[in-house]
Amino acid sequence: MSHMVKNVKSSSRFPKPSTGECSWLKYWNNHTHSKATKCGACGNKSDIVGGHVINILASRNHWFITPLCKSCNAKTKPFWVETELVPVPSNL
């Protein structure tokens, strides 16, 4: 399923989830029961991180995590991802 997303500004102030994982990418892996192997936007297989995004076609009030390469994680305009969006814990 495709999602139109936009990166959340200043999300680097949350270096890891409050749920105990050591990174946002591990958080995504745990909640999808899979392992991220490529960027959900461009397919790049290196420098993958758990990117904070909003789904601009559904809910702009909620943040989600999805695998992104560092380049796509720096985009300022909306873009499509082909990966699952995992809600960020509400207790950030």
Secondary structure, DSSP 8 states (H G I E B T S, - for coil): --EEEEE-TTGGG--S-TTS-SSHHHHHHHHHTS---S-TTT---SSEEEEEEEETTTEEEEEEEEEEETTGGG--S-EEE-S--EE--TT-
